[in-house]
Amino acid sequence: MNLIYKIIKGFFLVALAMLISCNKDFMEIRKYTSNEMLHENVIVVDSVKIAEPVMVEGDVYTYLNDGSMPSIQVNNIIVGQTNGGYIRKVKSFTTANGKIIVETEQAALTDVFERLFVDDTIKLDFSQMKAISKTQTAPIKVAYMSEGTSLKSATSIINLNNTVFVDQMAGNTHVFARIIEGTIDFAPDIIRQIDISTNIIGIPTGVNSLTIGATGALTFNCEAEFTLDNTYAYQNEVTIASFNIGPFWMGPVPLYIKLGFDAGVVFNFDAEADLSAGFNAAASVTFGAQYQEDEGWSTLWNRTLTANQLPIEWSAGAASGAVVYVKPSVAVTIAGVLGPYMDVKPDLVFNGDINVPVWDYDLIAGIDGTLGFHAQIFGYSLADYNTQLFRFENVIASQSGMMIMTPTITTDIVTDITSSSAKSGGVISSDGGTVITAKGICWGANPLPNLANSVTQNGAGNDPFISNMTGLYPSTPYFVRAFATNSKGTAYGNVRMFLTNPTNYTLTLNSNPVSGGTVNGADQYPSGQQVTVTASANSGYAFTNWTEGTTIVSTNANYTFVITSNRTLVANFTTNQYTVSLSSNPLTGGTTSGGGSY
């Protein structure tokens, strides 16, 4: 026999002692609180001789048949409490081996109730970890608490200190973002108003009106920091905490509430950057949705928001944008089916822009949210309702100014190159917004010379300058660039490369004796060059050799060699020797004298 479960119209409390099932979880007294009347085809688990199912596989529910069960018929509605409750319509069933195997489909509240009227507010008391309505009390249980997150004793304040969103290498970029210090406090009152009935005979039961929402004070205090050493965009959301609340009873149907808190970050930096910013924000919010049979859905969204900034530190070379937020959410589950889902999101938005040398930023406190109502658990005629809550924001800080940057400098061309010296300099086109305290050039074998190499110091100020490089090695490549320093740092100009000249050696030539002849080839020559010297004897003289000091270096009048040092060469000449021979012819004719070498 089906249980006919009726309650006369009017507001009053019905306390029904449930039959004890085999499941320990259901060995308690169920308190059905509301003004309700069930349809005659409803079977309530534990209110008759039927226990919770021994097996659930998808839409198939298997119950033990002990011989005293009520008769189950197609289109019966079974209401139970397993896994948060369920309401199922019987499509077919079979009996075998002491079990009743029932194939079902999801049912709606309009299948269960001929009449249901609920109008109350559920208040969350975190000091006692209880949720309280006008007629019922249910526990608040911690479902999840992230590592490092804590609930302050006897309060609803969640500690967010050192909530790290990201600390990793992305390629060659180190990305770090966290909440340095922060709290979120939101213990909303849950608004529920449900009116299901029909006043016309023959018209199916329908939803006359429905309101599910949340209202309360919300505070979000946050100081966040971001550090990147390259261009990067990133977003992430993490669950901080969640709480399970319930059950609250609508007749035999349980309603559970999940209060969740997620924290998120979104940022986009166009260059290396460091940012810390924060605020203390307080809001009063009411959000949710309501349905009227003749009017359809409408949104509940009332809010106020006040905020004040914390000190900002921003160091970046290009545009920066960052958002940090905490998103409280309220999800309502009815008979194991997710119904309304709502969230509200207070956030801190930083927008920084750089148009060299001008910079500016805005710090914005904002709040928005989303609604998502899976409505068919209430009644088949209701369409789902989803919407984005209109964003509200305040600019709580705005500032602009001129950037102090490193100077801009150009390196002059290299001039007056010798084997051991050269000249260069620099032209400063921008001082970066502050005084130039040092300038000069730096050079060396390093392709990017810096202050650790050889340098000149050419004073302060913006004037162009010329510097001498000395002590260079001959035939050696060097790199040079100008530098300028201000309070921001040191900037370098473009790199110039040059090659020093080789060393020149002097070649001196002499004739010995001076009247003996002439010499050619005396000059200055670069080291390593091949040189040929020539000696030409005058009339009456002959070339003998080339000597350097006392050393004969060549007996060839044309002497070729590679010069590697200063040299003095002497071309030696000797006078020509002639022989005079005399004779008498005939010998008896006379005598001669004066013959010899001349």
C-alpha positions in Angstrom: 0.0 0.0 0.0 1.4 3.4 -1.0 1.9 5.9 1.8 -0.5 8.8 1.5 1.3 11.6 3.1 -0.8 14.7 3.5 -0.4 17.9 5.5 -3.3 20.3 5.9 -2.6 23.8 4.4 -1.1 26.3 6.8 2.2 27.0 8.4 3.1 24.5 11.1 5.7 21.9 12.0 5.4 18.2 11.4 7.7 15.9 13.3 7.7 12.5 11.8 9.7 9.7 13.4 11.2 7.7 10.6 11.4 3.9 10.6 14.9 2.7 11.4 16.6 1.4 8.2 19.6 -0.8 8.0 21.8 2.2 7.2 23.1 3.8 10.4 23.1 7.2 8.7 19.3 7.2 8.7 18.8 6.1 12.3 17.6 9.7 13.2 14.4 11.6 13.4 13.6 13.5 10.2 12.0 16.9 10.7 9.9 17.9 7.7 9.4 21.6 8.0 7.2 23.6 5.7 3.7 23.8 4.5 3.4 20.9 2.2 1.2 18.1 0.8 2.5 15.2 -1.1 1.0 13.6 -4.1 -0.7 10.3 -3.4 1.7 8.3 -5.5 4.7 9.3 -3.5 6.6 6.6 -1.5 8.9 8.0 1.2 11.9 5.8 2.0 11.9 4.9 5.8 8.4 6.1 6.2 7.0 2.7 5.2 8.6 -0.7 5.1 11.2 0.2 2.5 14.8 0.8 3.3 17.4 2.7 1.3 18.5 0.9 -1.9 21.2 -1.8 -1.6 22.5 -0.8 -5.0 22.3 2.1 -7.4 23.6 1.8 -10.9 22.8 4.8 -13.0 19.0 5.0 -13.2 18.5 1.5 -11.7 17.7 1.3 -8.0 17.7 -2.1 -6.2 15.7 -2.6 -3.0 15.4 -5.6 -0.6 12.0 -7.2 -0.7 11.2 -8.6 2.7 7.6 -9.4 1.9 6.2 -6.4 3.7 7.1 -3.7 1.2 4.4 -1.5 -0.3 3.3 -2.2 -3.8 5.5 -0.3 -6.3 3.7 0.9 -9.4 4.9 2.6 -12.6 4.8 6.4 -12.2 5.3 6.1 -8.4 7.7 8.8 -7.0 10.3 7.4 -4.6 11.8 10.0 -2.2 15.0 8.9 -0.4 18.0 10.3 1.4 21.0 8.3 0.0 23.9 10.5 -1.1 22.2 13.8 -0.4 18.7 12.5 -1.3 16.9 11.6 -4.4 13.5 11.8 -6.1 12.9 9.3 -8.8 9.9 8.4 -11.0 9.4 4.7 -11.6 9.5 3.7 -15.2 9.4 -0.1 -14.7 10.3 -2.8 -12.1 11.0 -6.5 -11.7 11.1 -8.8 -8.7 13.8 -11.5 -8.4 15.7 -13.2 -5.6 14.2 -11.2 -2.8 14.9 -7.9 -4.5 12.9 -5.3 -6.4 14.9 -3.8 -9.3 13.4 -0.5 -10.3 14.3 1.5 -13.4 13.8 5.2 -12.8 14.2 8.7 -14.2 14.8 12.0 -12.5 11.7 13.6 -11.0 11.0 17.2 -10.0 9.6 18.8 -6.9 6.3 19.2 -8.7 6.1 15.4 -8.9 6.5 15.1 -5.2 4.4 17.9 -3.9 0.9 18.8 -4.6 1.5 21.7 -2.4 4.7 23.2 -1.1 5.3 26.6 0.4 8.7 27.5 2.0 9.6 31.1 2.9 12.5 31.5 5.2 16.1 32.6 5.7 19.0 30.3 6.7 21.6 32.1 8.8 25.1 30.9 9.0 26.7 31.0 12.5 30.4 30.1 12.2 30.9 30.7 15.9 28.9 27.5 16.5 29.4 26.0 13.1 25.6 25.8 12.7 23.1 27.0 10.1 19.8 28.1 11.5 16.4 28.8 9.9 13.1 29.7 11.6 12.4 26.0 12.5 15.5 24.0 11.7 19.2 23.8 12.6 21.9 22.0 10.6 25.6 21.7 10.9 28.3 23.6 9.0 31.0 21.2 8.1 34.4 22.0 6.6 34.6 20.1 3.3 38.0 21.5 2.2 40.7 23.9 3.5 43.7 24.5 1.3 47.2 24.1 2.8 48.1 27.3 4.8 44.5 28.5 4.8 42.8 28.7 8.1 39.4 29.7 9.6 39.9 32.2 12.4 38.5 30.8 15.7 34.8 31.4 16.3 34.5 33.6 13.2 33.8 33.3 9.5 37.1 35.0 8.6 39.3 32.9 6.3 43.0 33.7 6.5 44.6 34.0 3.0 48.2 34.8 4.0 50.8 33.5 1.6 48.3 32.0 -0.9 50.6 31.2 -3.8 49.0 31.2 -7.3 52.2 30.4 -9.2 55.9 30.0 -8.6 57.5 28.3 -11.6 59.7 28.6 -14.6 57.9 29.1 -17.9 60.6 28.6 -20.5 63.2 31.1 -19.5 60.7 33.2 -17.5 60.3 33.0 -13.7 56.7 33.7 -12.8 55.6 34.4 -9.2 52.3 35.6 -7.8 50.8 35.4 -4.4 48.6 37.1 -1.8 51.1 38.3 0.8 48.5 39.0 3.4 44.7 38.8 3.1 41.4 37.8 4.6 37.9 37.1 3.2 34.8 37.2 5.4 31.4 36.3 4.0 28.8 34.4 6.0 25.7 35.2 3.9 22.0 34.6 4.8 20.5 32.1 2.3 17.1 33.3 1.0 14.7 30.6 -0.1 11.1 31.0 -1.1 9.3 28.2 -3.0 5.6 28.1 -3.9 4.4 25.0 -5.7 0.6 24.3 -6.1 -2.3 24.3 -8.4 -5.7 25.9 -7.8 -7.4 24.6 -10.8 -8.7 21.0 -11.0 -7.1 19.0 -13.8 -4.2 21.4 -14.2 -0.8 19.9 -13.3 1.0 21.2 -10.2 3.4 24.0 -11.2 5.9 26.4 -9.7 4.1 29.7 -8.9 7.1 31.5 -7.6 10.7 30.7 -6.7 13.4 32.8 -5.1 16.9 31.6 -4.2 19.6 34.1 -3.2 22.2 35.2 -0.7 22.6 38.4 1.2 25.2 39.7 3.6 28.3 41.8 4.4 31.5 40.8 2.5 35.0 42.1 3.4 38.1 41.3 1.4 41.5 42.5 2.5 44.3 41.8 0.2 47.9 42.7 -0.5 49.3 40.9 -3.5 52.7 40.7 -5.3 53.7 39.8 -8.8 57.3 39.2 -10.1 58.3 38.3 -13.6 61.6 38.6 -15.4 60.2 38.6 -18.9 57.0 39.2 -20.9 54.3 36.8 -19.7 50.5 36.3 -19.4 49.0 34.0 -16.9 45.8 33.2 -15.1 44.9 30.6 -12.4 42.2 30.0 -9.9 42.5 27.8 -6.8 40.0 26.6 -4.2 40.7 28.0 -0.8 37.9 26.5 1.3 34.5 24.9 1.1 31.8 24.2 3.6 28.8 21.7 3.5 25.7 22.9 5.1 22.5 21.0 5.8 20.3 19.2 5.5 17.3 21.5 5.6 14.0 19.7 5.0 11.2 20.5 2.6 8.8 17.7 3.7 10.9 14.6 3.1 13.2 16.2 0.5 16.6 17.4 1.8 18.2 20.7 0.7 22.0 21.1 1.1 24.1 24.2 0.6 27.7 24.4 -0.4 29.6 27.6 0.4 32.8 27.8 -1.5 35.7 30.2 -1.7 38.0 30.3 -4.7 40.9 32.8 -5.2 42.2 33.7 -8.6 44.8 35.8 -10.4 45.1 37.2 -14.0 48.0 39.2 -15.2 49.6 40.3 -18.4 53.0 42.0 -18.3 54.8 43.2 -21.5 58.2 43.2 -19.9 60.1 42.4 -16.7 58.1 43.7 -13.8 57.6 43.8 -10.1 54.3 44.8 -8.6 52.8 44.9 -5.1 49.4 46.4 -4.5 46.5 45.9 -2.2 43.3 47.2 -0.7 40.8 46.8 2.1 37.3 46.4 0.6 33.9 46.1 2.3 30.7 45.3 0.4 27.1 44.7 1.1 25.6 42.3 -1.4 22.4 40.6 -2.3 22.4 38.3 -5.3 20.3 35.6 -6.7 17.3 35.1 -9.0 13.5 34.9 -8.7 10.8 33.4 -10.8 7.2 34.4 -11.1 4.8 32.2 -13.1 3.4 35.1 -15.0 6.6 37.1 -15.4 9.5 34.6 -15.8 12.9 35.1 -14.3 14.5 38.2 -12.9 17.8 38.9 -11.2 18.5 39.9 -7.6 21.6 42.1 -7.5 22.1 44.9 -5.0 25.5 45.9 -3.8 27.5 48.7 -2.3 31.3 48.7 -2.3 33.9 50.8 -0.5 37.6 50.3 -0.5 40.9 52.0 0.3 44.3 51.3 -1.1 47.4 50.0 0.4 50.9 51.3 -0.7 51.8 50.5 -4.3 55.2 49.5 -5.5 55.5 49.1 -9.3 58.7 48.6 -11.3 58.2 47.8 -15.0 59.5 48.6 -18.4 56.2 48.3 -20.3 52.4 48.1 -19.8 51.2 45.9 -16.9 47.9 44.5 -15.9 46.9 42.4 -13.0 43.7 41.2 -11.2 43.5 39.3 -7.9 40.2 38.2 -6.6 38.3 35.9 -4.2 35.1 34.4 -5.4 32.6 33.2 -2.7 30.0 30.9 -4.2 26.7 29.4 -3.1 25.5 26.1 -4.6 22.1 24.6 -3.6 21.5 20.9 -4.0 18.0 19.5 -3.8 17.5 15.8 -3.5 21.0 15.2 -4.8 20.5 17.4 -7.9 22.4 20.7 -8.3 20.0 23.5 -8.6 20.9 27.2 -8.2 24.6 28.2 -8.4 25.6 31.7 -7.6 28.9 33.5 -7.1 30.0 37.0 -6.3 33.6 38.2 -7.1 35.2 41.1 -5.4 38.5 42.0 -7.1 41.5 44.3 -7.1 42.5 45.5 -10.6 45.8 47.1 -11.4 46.2 48.8 -14.8 49.6 50.3 -15.5 50.7 51.9 -18.7 54.0 53.3 -19.9 54.5 55.6 -22.8 58.1 56.6 -22.3 58.9 58.7 -20.4 55.3 59.1 -19.1 53.8 56.4 -16.8 50.4 56.1 -15.1 48.3 53.6 -13.3 44.8 53.0 -11.9 43.9 50.8 -9.0 40.3 49.6 -9.1 38.1 47.9 -6.6 35.3 46.0 -8.4 32.6 43.4 -7.8 30.6 41.2 -10.1 29.2 37.7 -10.2 27.3 35.0 -12.1 24.1 33.1 -11.7 23.3 29.6 -13.0 20.0 28.1 -12.2 19.4 24.4 -13.2 15.7 24.8 -12.7 14.1 21.5 -13.8 14.6 20.0 -10.3 11.8 22.4 -9.3 9.4 21.8 -12.2 9.5 20.7 -15.8 8.0 23.9 -17.1 11.0 26.0 -15.8 13.8 26.8 -18.2 17.3 27.1 -16.9 18.4 30.6 -16.1 22.0 31.9 -16.5 23.3 35.5 -16.3 26.3 37.6 -15.6 25.8 40.1 -12.8 26.4 43.7 -13.8 29.9 44.8 -12.8 30.4 47.6 -10.3 33.7 49.3 -9.7 35.5 52.2 -8.1 38.8 53.7 -8.9 40.5 53.9 -5.5 43.9 55.1 -6.7 45.3 56.8 -9.8 48.7 58.3 -10.3 51.0 59.4 -13.2 54.4 60.8 -13.6 57.7 60.9 -15.5 59.9 57.9 -15.6 63.5 58.0 -14.5 65.3 55.9 -17.0 68.9 55.2 -17.9 70.5 57.7 -20.3 70.6 57.4 -24.0 74.1 57.7 -25.6 75.7 57.2 -29.0 79.4 56.2 -29.4 81.5 58.4 -31.8 83.5 56.9 -34.6 87.1 56.0 -33.8 89.8 58.4 -35.1 93.5 59.1 -34.9 94.4 55.4 -34.8 98.0 54.6 -34.2 99.8 51.4 -33.2 99.3 52.3 -29.5 96.5 54.9 -29.2 93.1 56.0 -30.7 90.3 58.5 -30.0 86.5 58.1 -29.5 83.8 59.8 -27.5 80.0 60.0 -27.0 76.9 62.1 -27.6 74.2 62.0 -24.9 70.7 62.4 -26.4 68.7 61.9 -23.2 69.7 62.1 -19.6 66.8 59.8 -18.6 65.1 62.4 -16.6 67.8 63.0 -14.0 71.4 64.3 -13.8 74.3 62.5 -15.6 76.8 61.8 -12.9 79.5 60.0 -14.9 80.4 59.5 -18.6 83.2 58.2 -20.7 84.2 55.3 -22.9 85.2 51.8 -22.1 87.2 49.5 -24.4 88.9 46.1 -24.6 89.0 42.8 -26.4 85.5 42.1 -25.0 82.9 42.6 -27.8 80.7 44.3 -25.2 83.1 46.4 -23.2 81.8 47.6 -19.8 83.0 49.4 -16.7 85.1 46.4 -15.7 87.3 47.0 -18.7 89.6 50.0 -19.5 87.6 53.2 -19.1 88.0 56.9 -19.2 86.1 59.3 -17.0 85.0 62.5 -18.7 83.1 64.2 -15.8 79.3 64.8 -15.5 76.6 66.5 -17.4 75.1 66.1 -20.9 77.8 67.7 -23.1 79.5 65.6 -25.8 83.0 64.4 -25.1 86.1 63.0 -26.7 88.4 60.5 -25.0 91.9 59.1 -25.6 92.6 55.4 -25.6 96.3 54.7 -24.8 98.4 51.8 -24.1 97.1 49.8 -27.0 98.9 47.0 -28.7 99.8 47.3 -32.4 97.9 45.3 -35.0 95.2 44.4 -32.4 91.4 44.5 -32.8 89.6 46.5 -30.1 85.9 47.2 -29.2 84.8 50.5 -27.7 81.5 52.1 -26.6 80.5 55.2 -24.7 78.7 55.1 -21.4 76.7 57.4 -19.2 75.4 57.0 -15.6 72.5 58.5 -13.7 70.6 57.5 -10.5 68.8 54.8 -12.5 71.9 53.1 -13.7 74.5 53.0 -16.4 73.7 52.9 -20.1 76.0 52.1 -23.0 76.1 53.3 -26.5 76.6 51.3 -29.7 79.8 49.3 -30.1 82.6 50.3 -32.5 85.4 48.1 -33.5 88.9 49.2 -34.7 92.3 47.8 -35.5 95.4 49.5 -34.3 98.2 50.2 -36.7 101.3 48.0 -36.7 104.7 49.3 -35.3 106.9 51.3 -37.7 110.6 50.7 -37.8 113.3 53.1 -39.1 115.8 51.8 -41.7 119.0 53.9 -42.0 121.5 53.5 -44.9 125.0 54.8 -45.2 127.9 54.6 -47.8 131.5 53.8 -46.8 133.3 55.7 -48.1 130.7 58.4 -48.8 132.3 59.0 -52.2 132.2 55.3 -53.0 128.6 55.1 -54.1 124.9 55.8 -53.4 122.3 53.8 -51.4 118.5 53.6 -51.8 115.7 52.2 -49.5 116.1 54.2 -46.3 112.7 54.9 -44.7 110.2 53.9 -42.0 108.5 50.6 -42.5 105.8 48.7 -40.6 106.9 45.7 -38.8 107.0 42.6 -40.9 107.2 44.3 -44.2 109.7 43.0 -46.8 112.3 45.6 -47.8 114.9 45.7 -50.6 117.9 48.1 -50.3 120.2 48.9 -53.3 123.8 50.1 -53.4 125.3 51.7 -56.5 129.1 52.3 -56.8 130.5 55.5 -58.2 133.1 55.6 -60.9 136.3 54.1 -59.7 134.6 52.2 -56.9 133.2 48.8 -56.6 130.5 47.5 -54.1 131.9 45.1 -51.5 129.1 44.2 -49.0 126.3 45.3 -46.6 127.2 45.4 -43.0 125.3 46.0 -39.8 127.7 47.0 -37.1 130.6 44.6 -37.6 128.4 41.9 -39.2 128.3 41.3 -42.9 124.6 40.8 -43.7 124.9 40.6 -47.5 127.4 40.7 -50.4 124.6 41.5 -52.9 124.2 45.1 -53.8 120.4 44.4 -53.8 119.6 43.2 -50.3 116.1 42.0 -49.5 114.9 41.2 -45.9 111.8 41.4 -43.6 112.1 44.3 -41.2 111.3 43.6 -37.5 113.3 46.3 -35.8 115.1 49.5 -36.3 118.2 48.9 -38.5 121.3 50.8 -39.7 123.0 49.3 -42.7 126.3 50.4 -44.4 127.1 49.8 -48.0 130.9 49.3 -48.3 132.8 50.3 -51.4 136.4 49.8 -52.4 138.4 51.7 -55.1 139.2 50.0 -58.3 142.9 48.7 -58.6 144.7 48.9 -62.0 148.0 47.3 -63.0 150.6 49.0 -65.4 152.9 46.6 -67.1 156.0 48.0 -69.0 158.4 46.2 -71.5 161.1 47.2 -74.1 161.0 46.2 -77.7 163.4 45.1 -78.6 164.7 44.3 -75.3 168.1 45.6 -76.4 166.6 48.8 -77.4 166.4 50.4 -73.9 164.9 50.2 -70.3 161.5 51.2 -68.7 160.4 52.3 -65.3 157.0 53.2 -63.5 155.2 49.9 -63.9 152.9 48.7 -61.0 149.4 48.7 -59.5 147.5 51.9 -59.4 
